[in-house]
Amino acid sequence: MRLLLVRHGQSEWNATHRLQGQADIALSDAGEAQAHALRPVIDEIGPCRVIASDLKRVQETAARISDATPSFTPNLREIDVGDWTGQTIADIRDADEAAYQGWRAGTATPPGGEPWDDFADRVASVIQSETSNPCKNLLVVCHGGVIRAILHRFLGLTPDRIIPVAPASLTAIRLLGNKPERLELFNHRPGTLDFKAPD
């Protein structure tokens, strides 16, 4: 089974570099355009079914990249960033650079937030449940942190070894059953090379 992992398009808070966590923020105009641009790629692959986070920015992305009706679940929501929700990355870093870098590496938790291991376990359980009914191409529309958690749990890539996931990008992982999982594609955006994807 192949996992087609799509991060939502740019949200209104991504545009202003604010951490969202589980805040329910809509796509920006740019995010809508990014999602539309990815649709031909998804159409060509032809996913067998779609699962997705239930947050608005993901629902809006899912509607733009596929006509399939997703199965929405709160277990694919972004990591809860607690007291950092709505704060700009610059302000968080100014207040405590070490805490921010630790959070990005998965070794620190914001005040009132969700620990990385709990988050990664939550996300992995969704994917593991899907493997009981495998299909060729499972489309997972979600968040950057969710994709990083899947890369961690299924490929052993710790968060400190993964660059941010680009908005409305496609990452693909092949689950091979009794063989090691394989990364097939990372951060693909049609016509765009982006080495500076935002958090």
SVG drawing of the C-alpha trace seen along z (x, -y; Angstrom):
<svg xmlns="http://www.w3.org/2000/svg" viewBox="-18 -38 37 48">
<polyline fill="none" stroke="black" stroke-width="0.4" points="0.0,0.0 1.2,-3.5 0.5,-6.4 -0.1,-9.7 0.5,-12.3 -0.7,-15.8 -0.3,-18.7 -3.0,-21.3 -2.4,-24.5 -1.2,-27.7 -3.6,-28.8 -4.4,-32.3 -2.1,-31.8 0.7,-30.1 0.8,-33.4 1.6,-35.3 3.9,-32.6 1.6,-31.8 1.6,-28.4 -1.8,-26.8 -1.7,-23.4 -5.4,-22.4 -6.9,-25.9 -9.4,-25.7 -8.0,-28.1 -9.2,-28.4 -7.0,-28.4 -5.7,-31.7 -6.2,-32.6 -2.7,-31.3 -3.5,-28.1 -6.6,-27.5 -4.5,-28.1 -1.8,-25.7 -4.4,-23.0 -5.9,-23.4 -2.4,-23.1 -1.9,-19.7 -5.2,-18.3 -3.9,-17.0 -1.1,-15.0 -3.6,-13.4 -6.1,-12.7 -3.3,-11.0 -2.4,-8.7 -6.0,-7.9 -6.4,-7.3 -8.5,-4.3 -9.9,-6.1 -9.2,-9.3 -8.8,-9.9 -8.3,-13.3 -8.0,-15.6 -11.4,-17.2 -9.9,-20.7 -11.2,-23.3 -7.9,-23.9 -7.6,-20.2 -11.3,-19.8 -10.9,-22.7 -7.7,-21.2 -9.3,-17.8 -12.2,-19.2 -9.9,-20.9 -7.5,-18.0 -10.1,-15.2 -13.8,-14.5 -13.7,-11.5 -15.5,-11.9 -12.9,-11.7 -13.4,-9.9 -12.6,-12.7 -11.0,-11.9 -9.7,-14.1 -6.9,-11.7 -5.2,-13.2 -5.3,-16.7 -2.0,-18.6 -0.1,-18.4 -1.6,-20.5 0.9,-23.4 -0.9,-24.5 -0.1,-28.0 1.9,-28.6 -1.4,-28.5 -1.7,-31.7 1.7,-33.0 4.2,-34.0 7.3,-31.8 9.4,-34.9 7.8,-35.7 8.2,-32.1 11.9,-32.1 12.5,-35.5 11.0,-34.2 12.8,-30.9 14.9,-29.7 15.9,-26.5 12.3,-25.5 11.3,-26.2 14.3,-24.2 13.5,-21.4 9.9,-21.3 10.9,-21.2 13.2,-18.3 10.4,-16.4 12.2,-16.6 10.3,-19.4 6.6,-20.2 5.0,-23.7 3.2,-24.6 -0.2,-22.8 0.8,-21.1 0.9,-17.5 4.1,-15.5 5.7,-14.4 5.6,-10.7 1.9,-10.8 1.2,-12.7 3.2,-10.3 1.4,-7.3 -2.0,-8.9 -1.2,-9.4 0.5,-6.0 -2.6,-4.2 -4.7,-5.7 -2.4,-4.5 -2.0,-1.1 -5.8,-0.7 -5.9,-1.4 -3.4,1.4 -6.0,3.9 -7.9,3.0 -5.1,2.2 -5.6,0.5 -3.1,-0.6 -3.0,-4.4 -4.4,-5.7 -4.7,-9.5 -4.1,-11.1 -4.8,-14.8 -3.4,-16.3 -0.9,-18.6 2.9,-19.0 3.4,-17.6 1.3,-14.6 3.4,-13.8 6.6,-14.2 5.1,-11.8 4.4,-9.2 7.9,-9.6 9.2,-9.1 7.0,-6.0 7.3,-4.2 10.7,-5.2 12.6,-6.0 13.3,-9.6 13.3,-11.7 11.7,-15.2 15.2,-16.8 16.1,-15.1 13.1,-16.3 12.7,-19.7 9.3,-21.4 6.7,-20.0 5.6,-22.4 2.0,-23.6 -0.1,-21.5 2.8,-19.2 2.8,-15.5 4.9,-13.0 4.7,-9.2 5.6,-6.2 5.3,-2.6 4.3,-0.1 5.6,3.3 4.3,5.6 7.2,7.9 9.8,5.5 11.1,2.1 8.9,-0.8 10.3,-3.1 10.1,-6.9 9.2,-7.4 8.6,-11.2 9.0,-14.1 7.6,-17.7 6.6,-17.5 4.7,-20.6 3.9,-20.9 6.2,-23.4 7.7,-24.6 11.0,-23.9 10.7,-25.0 13.6,-24.6 12.1,-27.1 8.7,-25.7 7.2,-27.3 6.4,-25.6"/>
</svg>
